[in-house]
């Protein structure tokens, strides 16, 4: 095979890879819209269930009280026999636990649905004053299951002023950075999220103790479709999208990393964004 043929074959492979990544990216975007639609559609039924659970809890309390009052009218031997036959003591102890667990689980679903909506339709949102810490917590809720078995999260938050931004887009950046850290871990790792500010910037730092990034690749990681992950584990668009979002906010995103010693990404947003017309 000649050099020209080799170059053509190499270009064909690159085009095929880019096409595959683009298709995967479009699928992710479609899935994002689908998730937003599902979140919207299940809001009402979740509301019904939450309301019904609250009423059911009150009904159970009333019924248990009624049973206890009626049992006083029966001979003690008969009462004990009936309670034993129907596991009354066990049920009376277990019911409140089951109800509490059900309410906690439903509240978790409500939080996830709310957070999914926050990540929907990024381009439709407008700049407004936002609490950065609420966005970070929202992101951690979204990633709860992903983080549960793979990472310990440490947070150190400063007393930040409100920041003028598109909150859902900043949430997306934080999500991308945390996901990158988690997916880089071979074993369970640690992620530290720190916030701070000065007279110019408000910043969010996300540092991990993962494998780190090779020095010669630090300049490449923000390029579209560049990825250090295994095939099918990433599109190489997350960091490119993150930089695009931060550029739109007139901010900067910095990275420090050493192979074998983890990475630290710092997002800086202007503290006086109104001065720049955003």
C-alpha positions as a Markdown table, in Angstrom:
| # | Residue | x | y | z |
|---|---|---|---|---|
| 1 | Unk | 0.0 | 0.0 | 0.0 |
| 2 | Unk | 1.4 | 3.4 | -1.0 |
| 3 | Unk | 1.8 | 6.3 | 1.4 |
| 4 | Unk | -1.1 | 8.1 | -0.3 |
| 5 | Unk | -3.4 | 5.1 | 0.0 |
| 6 | Unk | -2.4 | 4.8 | 3.7 |
| 7 | Unk | -3.2 | 8.4 | 4.3 |
| 8 | Unk | -6.6 | 8.0 | 2.6 |
| 9 | Unk | -7.4 | 5.0 | 4.7 |
| 10 | Unk | -6.4 | 6.9 | 7.8 |
| 11 | Unk | -8.6 | 9.8 | 6.9 |
| 12 | Unk | -11.5 | 7.4 | 6.2 |
| 13 | Unk | -11.1 | 5.9 | 9.7 |
| 14 | Unk | -11.1 | 9.4 | 11.3 |
| 15 | Unk | -14.2 | 10.4 | 9.4 |
| 16 | Unk | -16.0 | 7.2 | 10.4 |
| 17 | Unk | -15.0 | 7.8 | 14.0 |
| 18 | Unk | -16.2 | 11.4 | 13.9 |
| 19 | Unk | -19.4 | 10.4 | 12.3 |
| 20 | Unk | -19.9 | 7.7 | 15.1 |
| 21 | Unk | -19.2 | 10.3 | 17.8 |
| 22 | Unk | -21.6 | 12.8 | 16.2 |
| 23 | Unk | -24.4 | 10.2 | 16.0 |
| 24 | Unk | -23.7 | 9.3 | 19.7 |
| 25 | Unk | -23.8 | 13.0 | 20.6 |
| 26 | Unk | -27.2 | 13.5 | 18.8 |
| 27 | Unk | -28.5 | 10.4 | 20.7 |
| 28 | Unk | -27.4 | 11.9 | 24.0 |
| 29 | Unk | -29.1 | 15.2 | 23.1 |
| 30 | Unk | -32.3 | 13.3 | 22.2 |
| 31 | Unk | -32.2 | 11.4 | 25.4 |
| 32 | Unk | -31.8 | 14.6 | 27.3 |
| 33 | Unk | -34.9 | 16.0 | 25.7 |
| 34 | Unk | -36.7 | 12.8 | 26.4 |
| 35 | Unk | -35.7 | 12.9 | 30.0 |
| 36 | Unk | -37.0 | 16.4 | 30.3 |
| 37 | Unk | -40.3 | 15.4 | 28.8 |
| 38 | Unk | -40.6 | 12.4 | 31.1 |
| 39 | Unk | -39.8 | 14.6 | 34.1 |
| 40 | Unk | -42.6 | 17.0 | 33.1 |
| 41 | Unk | -45.1 | 14.2 | 32.5 |
| 42 | Unk | -44.6 | 12.4 | 35.8 |
| 43 | Unk | -44.8 | 15.6 | 37.9 |
| 44 | Unk | -48.6 | 15.3 | 38.3 |
| 45 | Unk | -48.8 | 11.6 | 39.2 |
| 46 | Unk | -45.9 | 12.0 | 41.7 |
| 47 | Unk | -47.9 | 14.8 | 43.2 |
| 48 | Unk | -50.9 | 12.5 | 43.6 |
| 49 | Unk | -48.9 | 9.8 | 45.2 |
| 50 | Unk | -47.2 | 12.2 | 47.6 |
| 51 | Unk | -50.6 | 13.6 | 48.6 |
| 52 | Unk | -52.1 | 10.1 | 49.0 |
| 53 | Unk | -49.2 | 8.9 | 51.1 |
| 54 | Unk | -49.7 | 11.8 | 53.5 |
| 55 | Unk | -53.4 | 11.0 | 53.8 |
| 56 | Unk | -52.7 | 7.3 | 54.1 |
| 57 | Unk | -50.3 | 8.0 | 57.0 |
| 58 | Unk | -53.0 | 9.8 | 58.9 |
| 59 | Unk | -55.6 | 7.0 | 58.1 |
| 60 | Unk | -53.2 | 4.4 | 59.5 |
| 61 | Unk | -52.7 | 6.3 | 62.7 |
| 62 | Unk | -56.4 | 6.6 | 63.1 |
| 63 | Unk | -57.1 | 2.9 | 62.4 |
| 64 | Unk | -54.3 | 1.8 | 64.8 |
| 65 | Unk | -55.8 | 4.0 | 67.5 |
| 66 | Unk | -59.3 | 2.6 | 66.8 |
| 67 | Unk | -58.0 | -1.0 | 67.0 |
| 68 | Unk | -56.3 | -0.3 | 70.3 |
| 69 | Unk | -59.5 | 1.3 | 71.7 |
| 70 | Unk | -61.7 | -1.5 | 70.5 |
| 71 | Unk | -59.4 | -4.1 | 71.9 |
| 72 | Unk | -60.0 | -2.8 | 75.4 |
| 73 | Unk | -63.6 | -3.8 | 75.1 |
| 74 | Unk | -62.6 | -7.5 | 74.6 |
| 75 | Unk | -61.3 | -9.9 | 77.2 |
| 76 | Unk | -57.6 | -9.7 | 77.4 |
| 77 | Unk | -57.1 | -13.4 | 76.4 |
| 78 | Unk | -59.2 | -12.9 | 73.3 |
| 79 | Unk | -57.4 | -9.7 | 72.4 |
| 80 | Unk | -54.0 | -11.3 | 72.7 |
| 81 | Unk | -55.1 | -14.3 | 70.6 |
| 82 | Unk | -56.4 | -12.0 | 67.8 |
| 83 | Unk | -53.3 | -9.9 | 67.9 |
| 84 | Unk | -51.1 | -13.0 | 67.7 |
| 85 | Unk | -53.2 | -14.5 | 64.9 |
| 86 | Unk | -52.8 | -11.3 | 62.8 |
| 87 | Unk | -49.2 | -10.3 | 63.8 |
| 88 | Unk | -50.6 | -7.1 | 65.2 |
| 89 | Unk | -47.5 | -6.2 | 67.3 |
| 90 | Unk | -45.2 | -6.7 | 64.3 |
| 91 | Unk | -47.4 | -4.8 | 61.9 |
| 92 | Unk | -47.9 | -1.9 | 64.3 |
| 93 | Unk | -44.1 | -1.5 | 64.5 |
| 94 | Unk | -43.4 | -2.1 | 60.8 |
| 95 | Unk | -46.1 | 0.1 | 59.3 |
| 96 | Unk | -44.5 | 3.4 | 60.4 |
| 97 | Unk | -41.1 | 2.3 | 59.1 |
| 98 | Unk | -42.6 | 1.3 | 55.7 |
| 99 | Unk | -44.4 | 4.6 | 55.4 |
| 100 | Unk | -41.3 | 6.6 | 56.3 |
| 101 | Unk | -39.2 | 4.7 | 53.8 |
| 102 | Unk | -41.9 | 5.2 | 51.1 |
| 103 | Unk | -42.1 | 8.9 | 51.8 |
| 104 | Unk | -38.3 | 9.2 | 51.7 |
| 105 | Unk | -38.1 | 7.3 | 48.5 |
| 106 | Unk | -40.8 | 9.4 | 46.9 |
| 107 | Unk | -39.1 | 12.6 | 48.1 |
| 108 | Unk | -35.9 | 11.3 | 46.4 |
| 109 | Unk | -37.8 | 10.8 | 43.1 |
| 110 | Unk | -39.3 | 14.4 | 43.4 |
| 111 | Unk | -35.8 | 15.8 | 43.9 |
| 112 | Unk | -34.4 | 13.9 | 40.9 |
| 113 | Unk | -37.3 | 15.1 | 38.7 |
| 114 | Unk | -36.8 | 18.6 | 39.8 |
| 115 | Unk | -33.0 | 18.4 | 39.1 |
| 116 | Unk | -33.6 | 16.9 | 35.7 |
| 117 | Unk | -35.8 | 19.8 | 34.8 |
| 118 | Unk | -33.0 | 22.2 | 35.8 |
| 119 | Unk | -30.7 | 20.6 | 33.2 |
| 120 | Unk | -33.3 | 20.9 | 30.4 |
| 121 | Unk | -33.3 | 23.2 | 27.4 |
| 122 | Unk | -29.9 | 24.9 | 28.2 |
| 123 | Unk | -30.2 | 27.3 | 25.3 |
| 124 | Unk | -33.7 | 28.6 | 26.4 |
| 125 | Unk | -32.5 | 29.9 | 29.7 |
| 126 | Unk | -31.6 | 33.5 | 30.5 |
| 127 | Unk | -28.9 | 35.0 | 32.6 |
| 128 | Unk | -30.1 | 35.7 | 36.2 |
| 129 | Unk | -28.8 | 35.9 | 39.7 |
| 130 | Unk | -28.2 | 32.3 | 41.0 |
| 131 | Unk | -26.9 | 30.5 | 44.1 |
| 132 | Unk | -23.9 | 28.4 | 42.9 |
| 133 | Unk | -24.1 | 26.1 | 45.8 |
| 134 | Unk | -27.7 | 25.1 | 45.1 |
| 135 | Unk | -26.6 | 24.2 | 41.6 |
| 136 | Unk | -23.8 | 22.0 | 42.9 |
| 137 | Unk | -26.1 | 20.2 | 45.3 |
| 138 | Unk | -28.6 | 19.7 | 42.4 |
| 139 | Unk | -25.8 | 18.1 | 40.4 |
| 140 | Unk | -24.8 | 15.8 | 43.2 |
| 141 | Unk | -28.4 | 14.7 | 43.6 |
| 142 | Unk | -28.5 | 13.9 | 39.9 |
| 143 | Unk | -25.3 | 11.9 | 40.2 |
| 144 | Unk | -26.3 | 10.2 | 43.5 |
| 145 | Unk | -26.4 | 6.7 | 42.2 |
| 146 | Unk | -23.3 | 7.2 | 40.1 |
| 147 | Unk | -21.3 | 8.5 | 43.0 |
| 148 | Unk | -22.6 | 6.1 | 45.6 |
| 149 | Unk | -20.2 | 3.3 | 44.9 |
| 150 | Unk | -17.4 | 5.1 | 43.1 |
| 151 | Unk | -16.5 | 8.2 | 45.0 |
| 152 | Unk | -16.4 | 10.0 | 48.3 |
| 153 | Unk | -17.4 | 13.7 | 47.9 |
| 154 | Unk | -15.8 | 16.3 | 50.1 |
| 155 | Unk | -17.1 | 19.9 | 50.0 |
| 156 | Unk | -15.7 | 23.2 | 51.3 |
| 157 | Unk | -18.0 | 26.1 | 50.4 |
| 158 | Unk | -17.2 | 29.8 | 50.9 |
| 159 | Unk | -20.0 | 32.3 | 51.6 |
| 160 | Unk | -20.5 | 33.2 | 47.9 |
| 161 | Unk | -22.4 | 36.1 | 46.6 |
| 162 | Unk | -25.1 | 35.4 | 44.0 |
| 163 | Unk | -23.6 | 35.0 | 40.5 |
| 164 | Unk | -25.2 | 36.2 | 37.3 |
| 165 | Unk | -25.3 | 33.2 | 35.0 |
| 166 | Unk | -27.4 | 30.6 | 33.3 |
| 167 | Unk | -27.7 | 28.3 | 36.3 |
| 168 | Unk | -28.6 | 25.2 | 34.2 |
| 169 | Unk | -25.5 | 25.6 | 32.0 |
| 170 | Unk | -23.2 | 26.0 | 35.0 |
| 171 | Unk | -24.8 | 22.9 | 36.5 |
| 172 | Unk | -24.0 | 21.1 | 33.2 |
| 173 | Unk | -20.4 | 22.1 | 33.5 |
| 174 | Unk | -20.1 | 20.9 | 37.1 |
| 175 | Unk | -21.8 | 17.6 | 36.1 |
| 176 | Unk | -19.4 | 17.1 | 33.2 |
| 177 | Unk | -16.4 | 17.7 | 35.4 |
| 178 | Unk | -17.6 | 15.4 | 38.2 |
| 179 | Unk | -18.5 | 12.6 | 35.8 |
| 180 | Unk | -15.1 | 12.8 | 34.1 |
| 181 | Unk | -13.4 | 12.4 | 37.5 |
| 182 | Unk | -15.7 | 9.4 | 38.5 |
| 183 | Unk | -15.2 | 7.7 | 35.1 |
| 184 | Unk | -11.4 | 8.0 | 35.5 |
| 185 | Unk | -11.3 | 6.1 | 38.8 |
| 186 | Unk | -10.1 | 2.5 | 38.5 |
| 187 | Unk | -11.2 | 2.0 | 42.1 |
| 188 | Unk | -13.2 | 4.1 | 44.6 |
| 189 | Unk | -11.8 | 7.6 | 44.8 |
| 190 | Unk | -12.2 | 11.0 | 46.3 |
| 191 | Unk | -13.5 | 14.2 | 44.8 |
| 192 | Unk | -13.2 | 17.6 | 46.6 |
| 193 | Unk | -15.4 | 20.4 | 45.5 |
| 194 | Unk | -14.3 | 23.9 | 46.7 |
| 195 | Unk | -15.7 | 27.3 | 46.1 |
| 196 | Unk | -14.3 | 30.8 | 46.7 |
| 197 | Unk | -14.2 | 34.3 | 45.4 |
| 198 | Unk | -12.3 | 37.6 | 45.3 |
| 199 | Unk | -13.0 | 41.0 | 43.8 |
| 200 | Unk | -12.9 | 39.7 | 40.2 |
| 201 | Unk | -14.0 | 36.0 | 40.2 |
| 202 | Unk | -16.2 | 33.5 | 41.8 |
| 203 | Unk | -14.8 | 30.0 | 41.4 |
| 204 | Unk | -15.6 | 26.3 | 41.7 |
| 205 | Unk | -12.7 | 23.8 | 42.0 |
| 206 | Unk | -13.2 | 20.1 | 41.4 |
| 207 | Unk | -10.2 | 18.0 | 42.4 |
| 208 | Unk | -9.9 | 14.3 | 42.3 |
| 209 | Unk | -7.2 | 11.7 | 43.3 |
| 210 | Unk | -7.6 | 9.8 | 40.1 |
| 211 | Unk | -4.9 | 8.7 | 37.6 |
| 212 | Unk | -4.3 | 12.2 | 36.3 |
| 213 | Unk | -3.7 | 13.4 | 32.7 |
| 214 | Unk | -0.5 | 13.3 | 30.7 |
| 215 | Unk | 1.1 | 16.7 | 30.3 |
| 216 | Unk | 1.2 | 16.6 | 26.5 |
| 217 | Unk | -2.6 | 15.9 | 26.5 |
| 218 | Unk | -3.6 | 18.9 | 28.7 |
| 219 | Unk | -3.8 | 21.2 | 25.7 |
| 220 | Unk | -5.9 | 18.7 | 23.8 |
| 221 | Unk | -8.6 | 17.7 | 26.3 |
| 222 | Unk | -10.8 | 20.7 | 25.4 |
| 223 | Unk | -10.8 | 19.9 | 21.7 |
| 224 | Unk | -14.1 | 18.5 | 20.4 |
| 225 | Unk | -14.0 | 14.7 | 20.1 |
| 226 | Unk | -10.7 | 14.3 | 21.9 |
| 227 | Unk | -11.0 | 11.7 | 24.7 |
| 228 | Unk | -8.7 | 9.6 | 26.8 |
| 229 | Unk | -11.6 | 7.2 | 27.7 |
| 230 | Unk | -12.1 | 3.8 | 26.3 |
| 231 | Unk | -14.4 | 3.4 | 23.2 |
| 232 | Unk | -18.1 | 3.9 | 24.0 |
| 233 | Unk | -17.3 | 5.5 | 27.4 |
| 234 | Unk | -17.3 | 9.1 | 26.1 |
| 235 | Unk | -17.8 | 11.2 | 23.1 |
| 236 | Unk | -15.0 | 13.7 | 23.7 |
| 237 | Unk | -17.6 | 16.5 | 23.8 |
| 238 | Unk | -18.0 | 17.1 | 27.5 |
| 239 | Unk | -15.0 | 19.4 | 28.1 |
| 240 | Unk | -15.5 | 21.1 | 24.8 |
| 241 | Unk | -19.1 | 21.9 | 25.7 |
| 242 | Unk | -18.0 | 23.0 | 29.2 |
| 243 | Unk | -15.4 | 25.4 | 27.8 |
| 244 | Unk | -18.0 | 26.8 | 25.3 |
| 245 | Unk | -20.4 | 27.4 | 28.2 |
| 246 | Unk | -17.8 | 29.2 | 30.3 |
| 247 | Unk | -16.7 | 31.3 | 27.3 |
| 248 | Unk | -20.3 | 32.4 | 26.9 |
| 249 | Unk | -20.2 | 33.5 | 30.5 |
| 250 | Unk | -16.9 | 35.4 | 29.9 |
| 251 | Unk | -15.3 | 33.1 | 32.4 |
| 252 | Unk | -12.3 | 30.8 | 32.3 |
| 253 | Unk | -11.8 | 27.1 | 33.0 |
| 254 | Unk | -8.3 | 26.0 | 34.1 |
| 255 | Unk | -6.8 | 22.5 | 34.7 |
| 256 | Unk | -3.9 | 21.3 | 36.7 |
| 257 | Unk | -2.9 | 17.6 | 36.5 |
| 258 | Unk | 0.0 | 15.3 | 37.1 |
| 259 | Unk | 0.0 | 11.7 | 35.9 |
| 260 | Unk | -0.6 | 9.5 | 38.9 |
| 261 | Unk | -1.6 | 12.3 | 41.2 |
| 262 | Unk | -5.1 | 13.4 | 40.1 |
| 263 | Unk | -6.5 | 16.5 | 38.4 |
| 264 | Unk | -8.0 | 19.8 | 39.4 |
| 265 | Unk | -10.4 | 21.7 | 37.2 |
| 266 | Unk | -11.3 | 25.3 | 38.3 |
| 267 | Unk | -14.2 | 27.2 | 36.8 |
| 268 | Unk | -14.0 | 31.0 | 37.2 |
| 269 | Unk | -17.0 | 33.3 | 36.6 |
| 270 | Unk | -16.9 | 37.1 | 36.6 |
| 271 | Unk | -18.3 | 38.5 | 39.8 |
| 272 | Unk | -19.6 | 41.6 | 38.1 |
| 273 | Unk | -21.1 | 40.0 | 35.0 |
| 274 | Unk | -23.5 | 43.0 | 34.5 |
| 275 | Unk | -20.5 | 45.2 | 33.8 |
| 276 | Unk | -19.9 | 43.0 | 30.7 |
| 277 | Unk | -23.5 | 43.2 | 29.5 |
| 278 | Unk | -24.6 | 39.7 | 30.4 |
